[in-house]
Amino acid sequence: MSECTHDCSTCGESCSERQEPQSLLKEHHPEAHIGKVFGVVSGKGGVGKSMVTSQLAVTMRRRGYQVGVLDADVTGPSIPKAFGIHGQAMGSEAGLYPMVSKTGIQVMSTNLLLPNETDPVIWRGPVISGVVQQFWTDVLWNCDYLFVDMPPGTGDVSLSVFQSIPLDGIVIVASPQELVSMVVEKAVKMAEMMEVPIVGLVENMSYVACPDCGKKIYLFGQGKTAQAAERHHLPVLAEMPIDPALAALTDAGDIESFQGSWLDQAADKLEGK
Ligand SMILES: Nc1ncnc2c1ncn2[C@@H]1O[C@H](COP(=O)(O)OP(=O)(O)OP(=O)(O)O)[C@@H](O)[C@H]1O
């Protein structure tokens, strides 16, 4: 037996000093008010996780709640841009203040801390995980619903978010192609292993609506969501179309003007209806 470091997490010996495993969950800032916390995850990048996070935040804000978005996608932050938020977040001895969007949604993201928002974040995993934890522990949130835009995939930053932030549930976002692959399954299994309830599945980019007749064209085939949902015993919360207007609103920093009621059912579920 090697010399004891009193750090049971690095040792498998069963000695008298061994303590029960400790929770890695962190407390939020003592002066913050945070109601429910939902993570938005995807198996891989580019499927519209940030789009769904933003729209969920807007939908809950339209229902009259105080809402925050914690952008945990540290190396690819896209939340501030979607909300048209630029500049640097301010801090004081009391803590770090989230920036606030046009309709009053609170946002914290690495892009709001960098001197230049186009600077790349070239930090290693533990530093990135530390920053995400600080967005939880040091930010003076005041929200009924906090959405965490998780990094894509099931890597170490996602794991760190699951371990340190007490999530009330996660929403899984997937594109039709992704639904038939194993990546969604990995995200589902990660949530199950971390014992975080899955609220349900949002299929993004499900179809295109013909601008002339409104007919839905399922570019990647129809019915995959239902099959995948059944396989994983998950409720389908929404099927969102590919809508050029949505991409344009994101590019213009005006996602709060989006029209569409795709996420109403998801919002009902978050409200516990
Ligand atoms: N339903 C949609 N209709 C039109 N454009 C969309 C839709 N969903 C996403 N997009 C666009 O696709 C791009 C990728 O979306 P988004 O950034 O939300 O993906 P992501 O899964 O968060 O990616 P990453 O994890 O790499 O940050 C963005 O330019 C976004 O505006």
The ligand as a Tripos MOL2 file, in Angstrom:
@<TRIPOS>MOLECULE
LIG
   31    33     1     0     0
SMALL
NO_CHARGES

@<TRIPOS>ATOM
      1 N1        -34.2490   24.9990  -37.1850 N.pl3     1 LIG1
      2 C1        -33.3140   25.7530  -37.7570 C.ar      1 LIG1
      3 N2        -33.5790   26.4700  -38.8820 N.ar      1 LIG1
      4 C2        -32.6240   27.2150  -39.4540 C.ar      1 LIG1
      5 N3        -31.3720   27.3300  -39.0020 N.ar      1 LIG1
      6 C3        -31.0430   26.6460  -37.8800 C.ar      1 LIG1
      7 C4        -31.9880   25.8330  -37.2120 C.ar      1 LIG1
      8 N4        -31.3770   25.2760  -36.1370 N.ar      1 LIG1
      9 C5        -30.1140   25.7270  -36.1420 C.ar      1 LIG1
     10 N5        -29.9050   26.5450  -37.1890 N.ar      1 LIG1
     11 C6        -28.6450   27.2190  -37.5350 C.3       1 LIG1
     12 O1        -27.6410   26.2020  -37.6190 O.3       1 LIG1
     13 C7        -26.4230   26.6510  -37.0440 C.3       1 LIG1
     14 C8        -26.0120   25.7120  -35.9040 C.3       1 LIG1
     15 O2        -26.9760   25.8380  -34.8670 O.3       1 LIG1
     16 P1        -26.5340   25.9240  -33.3360 P.3       1 LIG1
     17 O3        -25.3900   26.8590  -33.1450 O.co2     1 LIG1
     18 O4        -27.7610   26.1480  -32.5340 O.co2     1 LIG1
     19 O5        -26.0120   24.4310  -33.1570 O.3       1 LIG1
     20 P2        -25.2970   23.7650  -31.9030 P.3       1 LIG1
     21 O6        -25.8000   22.3720  -31.8380 O.co2     1 LIG1
     22 O7        -25.4660   24.6120  -30.6950 O.co2     1 LIG1
     23 O8        -23.8110   23.7760  -32.3740 O.3       1 LIG1
     24 P3        -22.4980   23.7740  -31.4400 P.3       1 LIG1
     25 O9        -22.7310   22.7300  -30.4320 O.co2     1 LIG1
     26 O10       -21.4130   23.4580  -32.4030 O.co2     1 LIG1
     27 O11       -22.4360   25.1500  -30.8310 O.co2     1 LIG1
     28 C9        -26.6540   28.0890  -36.5960 C.3       1 LIG1
     29 O12       -26.2200   28.9550  -37.5960 O.3       1 LIG1
     30 C10       -28.1730   28.1770  -36.4400 C.3       1 LIG1
     31 O13       -28.6510   29.4890  -36.6670 O.3       1 LIG1
@<TRIPOS>BOND
     1     1     2 1
     2     2     3 ar
     3     2     7 ar
     4     3     4 ar
     5     4     5 ar
     6     5     6 ar
     7     6     7 ar
     8     6    10 ar
     9     7     8 ar
    10     8     9 ar
    11     9    10 ar
    12    10    11 1
    13    11    12 1
    14    11    30 1
    15    12    13 1
    16    13    14 1
    17    13    28 1
    18    14    15 1
    19    15    16 1
    20    16    17 2
    21    16    18 1
    22    16    19 1
    23    19    20 1
    24    20    21 2
    25    20    22 1
    26    20    23 1
    27    23    24 1
    28    24    25 2
    29    24    26 1
    30    24    27 1
    31    28    29 1
    32    28    30 1
    33    30    31 1
@<TRIPOS>SUBSTRUCTURE
     1 LIG1         1 GROUP 0 **** ****
